[in-house]
């Protein structure tokens, strides 16, 4: 399975964090490649407008709007990549670290239908799943941080279609099971968000 870590290439902290993520995959024989992040300097709201995507939901009190839009577009570009290559892919954010063995069934795509979070919730309250292995999204109603997940082209197609018809939103909240009932989760979580710096959250 191809794996990518979203990296802000001109941000030293992001690059160092991404390199830790890449190194954490080496012991498992998992090759993780850096994926150039969209940044505020790329004028993300202009990109959204050019793509015909509504971005109103990206403007909210908890996040810096340009950074939030850039983060969403970083994920969106990887959904497009998944569609382009017509293969499952694994997506990490730069602060993700693999802390436990990722099951071969995750890597070969046999234990989930379309899309599955493999990351431990990184903030706020959450529920601990009662199952071992793959199951319905349980820890939260939306992906618990969007820092580590796998998806297949069928899921990527639906994410892109939803975005183009209903608009973008902060990535983790966008990946909500009310929007996408096929979302799943793997437990015990083999990936955690370790670095504490943020490029998105506002001071509030």
PAPA-441596 format. One record per atom (N, C-alpha, C, CB): residue in one letter; x, y, z. Coordinates in steps of 0.001 Angstrom, whole numbers, plus 500000, padded with zeros to 6 digits. Glycine has a CB too. Example, Ala and Ser with C-alpha at 12.3 -4.5 7.8 and 13.67 -1.06 7.14 Angstrom:
A513190494310507800/A512300495500507800/A513200496700507800/A511308495527509046/S512850497750507080/S513670498940507140/S512900500030507870/S514084499402505725/
END
This chain:
X500843498807500000/X500000500000500000/X500880501245500000/X499045500004501223/X500538502211499150/X501268503474499150/X500847504286500373/X501010504271497834/X501831504929500994/X501570505717502202/X502200507091502045/X502120505002503470/X501504508109502536/X501948509491502391/X501789510235503713/X501160510202501273/X502755511110504003/X502636511988505163/X502601513430504665/X503818511766506173/X501535514136504996/X501363515519504565/X502403516386505281/X499909516025504857/X503210517105504497/X504357517828505039/X504406519250504491/X505663517089504714/X504540520222505394/X504752521609504975/X506253521754504735/X504219522656506062/X506670521730503502/X508081521577503170/X508940522767503580/X508225521349501703/X508331523955503748/X509121525103504165/X508957525408505661/X508732526318503342/X508435524429506412/X508257524567507849/X509143523525508537/X506751524397508257/X510163524000509257/X511143523090509853/X510504522089510811/X512205523883510583/X509549522557511630/X508885521661512574/X508097520579511844/X507958522454513497/X507406520970510779/X506623520009510006/X507521518957509360/X505804520730508933/X508633519400508796/X509560518469508133/X510141517485509150/X510705519246507422/X510560517990510314/X511126517115511343/X510089516117511849/X511668517947512512/X508855516586512046/X507784515691512494/X507500514628511448/X506507516486512799/X507451515042510188/X507189514092509103/X508288513042509012/X507059514829507766/X509527513455509247/X510637512501509207/X510529511475510335/X511977513240509298/X510008511907511502/X509745510955512585/X508665509961512168/X509322511698513872/X507638510467511494/X506568509591511003/X507132508567510027/X505450510417510325/X507941509040509101/X508547508145508106/X509402507085508790/X509401508948507099/X510196507512509763/X511069506574510466/X510271505538511242/X511996507323511408/X509114505943511780/X508301505004512547/X507740503881511676/X507164505740513229/X507706504104510369/X507223503072509465/X508285502098509012/X506615503699508284/X509556502473509212/X510661501655508697/X510670500273509318/X511995502341508955/X510458500192510640/X510519498892511321/X509443497934510821/X510377499081512826/X508394498491510207/X507321497654509680/X507466497407508183/X505979498293509965/X508539497938507629/X508732497796506193/X507770498656505400/X508576496356505789/X507223499693506046/X506269500584505392/X506998501819504891/X505122500980506357/X506966502026503601/X507602503198503002/X506590504335502982/X508128502889501561/X506892505390503730/X506008506555503798/X506680507700503060/X505689506951505280/X505998508253502086/X506548509344501282/X505965510682501706/X506279509103499798/X506785511714501692/X506282513056501981/X505351513506500860/X507454514062502155/X504278514174501248/X503324514751500296/X503265516241500567/X501897514089500417/X503577517036499582/X503649518471499785/X502287519039500172/X504170519157498528/X502248519677501331/X501004520253501838/X500651521527501088/X501116520539503336/X499367521775500959/X498894523097500566/X499068524011501776/X497389523061500074/X499505525253501560/X499715526189502671/X498943527481502400/X501238526488502869/X498819528336503415/X498150529623503197/X498774530440502069/X498175530430504469/X500083530267501846/X500751531000500770/X500231530609499388/X502247530763500837/X499585529435499305/X499021528970498030/X497643529559497747/X498931527458498026/X497151530411498641/X495825531012498531/X494738529940498432/X495763531939497312/X494559529193499530/X493641528050499491/X492197528404499141/X493658527364500809/X491710529569499566/X490326529912499229/X490175530209497735/X489862531123500055/X491232530677497115/X491207530858495660/X491183529501494968/X492428531684495185/X491966528558495493/X491975527204494931/X490578526593495038/X493019526308495659/X489956526749496214/X488603526224496395/X487639526849495391/X488114526479497828/X487718528172495236/X486834528869494307/X487055528375492881/X487058530386494386/X488332528213492506/X488653527743491151/X488124526340490896/X490159527768490927/X488038525538491970/X487524524174491850/X486002524123492000/X488178523277492895/X485399525297492249/X483951525346492431/X483496524764493750/X483276524623491319/X484350524849494784/X484045524274496089/X483688525385497077/X485241523442496614/X482565525221497767/X482145526183498788/X483017526009500030/X480635526001499143/X483545527119500556/X484446527041501701/X483955527730502948/X485738527607501338/X482676528076503008/X482141528841504141/X482317528132505478/X480677529127503918/X482194526816505514/X482276526078506771/X483703526004507317/X481731524681506579/X484675526433506516/X486063526443506975/X486369527669507831/X487010526398505784/X485447528616507854/X485640529838508639/X484876529678509948/X485156531115507852/X485617529408511047/X484994529231512350/X485977529647513435/X484535527766512553/X485476529814514647/X486234530461515715/X487436529651516178/X485336530723516883/X487406528324515995/X488446527489516568/X489704527369515702/X487896526135516822/X489641527831514474/X490754527625513551/X491095528896512785/X490426526508512576/X492324528965512332/X492716530002511400/X492200529583510030/X494273530225511396/X491370530398509418/X490629529978508222/X491546529541507081/X489736531108507746/X492568530341506756/X493457529978505650/X494176528660505930/X494482531093505402/X494619528486507173/X495322527258507531/X494388526057507474/X495936527380508925/X493153526259507937/X492163525185507924/X491829524766506488/X490885525627508661/X491672525768505627/X491388525494504217/X492558524786503556/X491071526791503468/X493781525225503897/X494976524597503321/X495082523138503761/X496249525372503735/X494790522875505035/X494848521506505534/X493830520625504816/X494603521476507048/X492612521150504652/X491591520373503937/X492054520047502520/X490255521142503894/X492605521038501832/X493053520822500455/X494214519834500379/X493464522147499826/X495031519775501429/X496115518789501456/X495541517375501434/X497008518988502706/X494495517157502232/X493832515854502221/X493107515635500887/X492837515742503401/X492419516662500433/X491659516552499184/X492568516131498025/X490969517891498857/X493775516684497980/X494706516344496896/X495110514876496959/X495954517234496963/X495143514310498166/X495459512888498288/X494265512019497929/X495925512569499701/X493051512508498172/X491877511773497689/X491899511727496155/X490554512437498203/X492293512844495553/X492424512871494097/X493510511897493635/X492745514300493611/X494600511813494401/X495678510877494071/X495178509439494127/X496868511062495028/X494392509122495141/X493821507785495272/X492965507439494063/X492991507680496551/X492171508404493624/X491350508197492434/X492211508011491190/X490398509371492239/X493279508792491106/X494155508741489930/X494821507387489779/X495217509824490015/X495351506844490882/X496092505581490793/X495187504365490944/X497176505539491851/X493929504591491405/X492961503510491575/X493497502393492463/X492570502945490223/X494103502834493584/X494620501908494586/X494314502464495975/X496152501679494402/X494187501588496986/X494069502091498356/X495342502833498742/X493793500932499350/X495212503853499586/X496378504556500102/X496216504789501601/X496585505896499360/X497342505075502248/X497364505396503671/X497827506838503814/X498296504416504470/X497111507619504623/X497398509044504773/X497728509363506226/X496203509895504293/X498852510043506423/X499247510523507742/X499372512037507712/X500576509875508194/X499057512698508826/X499446514082509005/X500835514088509624/X498417514861509891/X501518515231509551/X502935515244509906/X503232514883511358/X503494516584509623/X502261514999512256/X502522514707513664/X502212513261514044/X501716515635514531/X501879512418513078/X501508511029513363/X502745510149513547/X500632510470512235/X502668509252514513/X503729508292514776/X503102506906514893/X504524508665516070/X503676505936514213/X503212504554514343/X503793503986515633/X503630503682513097/X502928503566516544/X503372503104517861/X503152501606518059/X502648503871518949/X502480500972517134/X502204499533517248/X502136498957515833/X500857499259518042/X502259497663515740/X502230497004514436/X500909497267513719/X502453495496514595/X500990497689512481/X499795497838511657/X499496496495511011/X499978498955510576/X498313496000511246/X497933494673510769/X498103494548509259/X496493494370511155/X498521493372508842/X498639493091507412/X497287493218506722/X499218491689507184/X496201492948507456/X494862493064506889/X494492494521506627/X493837492424507821/X495079495426507402/X494908496849507111/X495679497203505849/X495381497722508302/X496910496723505779/X497780497072504648/X497283496495503329/X499191496585504910/X496658495320503378/X496161494744502116/X494699495101501842/X496314493228502140/X494100495859502750/X492740496352502521/X491633495359502729/X492639496856501172/X491949494221503367/X490929493172503474/X490018493316504694/X491596491831503518/X490353494217505630/X489562494284506871/X488644495495506931/X490482494302508067/X488562496270505863/X487643497403505850/X487043497542504457/X488364498712506274/X485862498167504410/X485153498252503134/X485644499409502267/X483667498397503380/X485693500612502846/X486044501769502028/X487066502697502672/X484814502543501714/X486890502990503987/X487734503994504625/X487757503746506127/X487230505429504310/X488966503836506721/X489084503476508129/X490146504321508831/X489418501992508269/X489791504866509989/X490752505574510828/X491602504560511587/X490030506533511813/X492905504833511693/X493797503968512469/X494518504780513552/X494826503275511538/X494053506019513771/X494707506900514721/X493949507042516027/X494896508242514111/X494691507073517132/X494097507319518447/X493558508745518496/X495136507083519584/X492385508968519084/X491874510341519209/X492924511258519828/X490587510366520058/X493098512426519233/X494193513299519640/X493740514442520538/X494875513859518426/X492445514586520782/X491966515666521637/X490532515385522060/X492064517027520914/X490110516003523156/X488716515925523583/X488300514563524113/X487835516290522453/X487016514447524413/X486467513207524930/X486217512215523798/X485174513477525699/X486348510940524122/X486101509908523116/X485698508611523808/X487355509688522225/X485104507718523030/X484717506401523514/X485748505383523051/X483298506017523017/X486071504451523936/X486992503382523569/X486196502237522932/X487794502882524815/X486546501826521723/X485805500735521077/X485817499455521907/X486386500454519701/X484746498688521808/X484631497425522538/X485090496245521691/X483192497207522995/X485557496522520491/X485985495449519596/X487506495483519409/X485272495568518229/X488025494370518887/X489431494286518501/X489477494131516989/X490164493094519223/X490311494938516341/X490376494912514885/X489518496015514297/X489930493551514347/X488931495770513151/X488130496794512479/X486677496720512920/X488227496642510956/X486035497890512932/X484633497963513308/X484093499336512951/X484445497671514814/X482854499614513303/X482254500919512979/X482983502043513718/X480744500931513344/X482947503243513158/X483546504408513801/X482864504606515151/X483411505689512905/X483649504524516235/X483098504458517585/X483621505551518499/X483397503124518189/X484905505883518405/X485513506799519376/X484860508174519350/X487001506935519105/X484467508623518155/X483740509870517979/X482785509701516809/X484712511067517747/X481958510708516572/X481053510662515428/X481765511044514131/X479864511587515661/X482983511554514277/X483789511936513122/X485203511426513355/X483774513489512893/X486020511427512314/X487369510915512461/X488092511660513589/X488144511046511133/X488699510932514501/X489293511534515706/X490649512184515450/X489443510484516780/X490681513195514603/X491907513914514319/X492349513854512868/X492983513390515170/X491907512886512126/X492266512726510706/X493771512629510493/X491715513888509893/X494511512189511524/X495967512136511392/X496470510800510858/X496608512414512724/X495587509809510750/X496027508518510209/X494809507724509747/X496839507713511271/X494752507442508450/X493628506657507938/X493986506021506606/X492376507535507788/X493200505038506244/X493348504367504954/X492049504540504171/X493698502849505137/X492165504619502862/X490954504707502051/X491160504065500688/X490529506163501884/X490036503648500119/X490018503042498800/X489415504024497796/X489224501715498818/X489642503796496506/X489106504715495494/X487599504960495605/X489411504180494128/X486838503957496007/X485383504135496135/X485061505207497171/X484704502804496523/X485818505229498267/X485619506259499283/X486082507613498771/X486363505898500572/X487239507633498120/X487771508892497591/X486778509542496638/X489110508655496876/X486130508728495819/X485153509239494864/X484002509938495589/X484617508098493985/X483528509315496669/X482407509903497417/X482820511165498169/X481839508883498401/X484040511184498722/X484522512373499427/X484627513556498470/X485888512097500086/X485169513305497293/X485336514367496298/X483974514864495811/X486179513865495104/X483064513935495555/X481730514306495084/X481005515147496125/X480910513053494750/X481074514731497407/X480429515476498481/X481003516888498561/X480602514746499828/X482334516983498473/X482991518287498557/X482508519219497460/X484505518128498473/X482387518702496261/X482029519544495129/X480553519939495130/X482363518834493843/X479724519147495812/X478299519474495829/X477861520178497118/X477487518213495642/X478537519894498239/X478105520435499527/X479159521270500234/X477693519322500418/X480360521325499698/X481377522196500269/X482351521499501198/X480725523294500999/X483416522238501525/X484462521744502414/X484139522097503859/X485832522321502016/X484890521484504800/X484770521763506230/X486083521332506869/X483529521015506881/X486341521722508121/X487549521209508787/X487630519699508617/X487555521582510295/X488796519199508251/X488924517837507738/X488320516773508647/X490364517526507513/X488656516812509940/X488159515752510807/X486638515800510937/X488802515856512182/X486071517001511087/X484617517138511200/X483928516788509880/X484246518569511626/X484575517101508763/X484048516730507450/X483872515217507358/X484981517232506328/X484842514480507930/X484809513019507868/X483902512499508997/X486261512416507986/X482628512786508883/X481604512497509905/X480745511329509422/X480711513764510195/X480389510458510344/X479644509266509915/X478217509581509475/X479608508253511037/X477710510758509841/X476409511152509299/X476524511477507808/X475848512366510069/X477688511972507406/X477940512250505989/X478333510986505230/X479038513304505843/X479149510164505897/X479717508984505247/X479549507770506175/X481228509215504893/X478421507080506091/X478136505962507002/X479124504801506891/X476752505449506744/X479911504784505832/X480854503683505636/X482140503836506455/X481202503572504173/X482315504920507183/X483549505146507942/X483722504081509024/X483542506552508578/X484952503586509126/X485274502558510115/X486471502993510957/X485566501207509423/X486795502160511943/X487886502461512870/X488593501154513241/X487352503193514151/X489906501242513473/X490676500062513886/X491127500253515328/X491907499827512945/X490966499194516134/X491370499241517536/X492031497925517936/X490156499533518445/X493110497940518725/X493773499099519325/X494400500011518258/X494850498632520313/X494383501300518535/X494903502266517578/X496417502116517419/X494553503692518018/X496905501867516207/X498351501696516026/X499108502999515768/X498600500758514889/X498381504112515694/X499019505397515384/X498546506452516378/X498702505840513924/X499481507325516789/X499139508432517676/X499696509727517111/X499679508185519103/X499072510843517457/X499609512166517133/X500510512567518296/X498454513235516891/X501794512773518017/X502760512978519085/X503238514421519240/X503930512102518854/X503446515143518141/X503953516506518253/X502834517445518676/X504570516970516923/X503175518427519491/X502157519286520082/X501954520597519337/X502514519578521497/X502846520934518407/X502659522197517694/X501475522086516746/X503935522586516918/X500857523221516435/X499730523234515502/X499876524375514518/X498398523349516255/X499471524138513310/X499452525206512293/X498020525632512004/X500144524738510986/X497052525029512691/X495642525269512348/X494864525956513465/X494968523961512003/X494939525419514702/X494065525936515752/X494350527394516090/X494206525095516994/X493287528129516354/X493407529510516783/X493699529550518294/X492111530305516441/X494109530703518789/X494473530831520195/X493293530559521127/X495026532215520459/X492045530831520661/X490880530596521495/X490741529139521891/X489639531048520784/
END
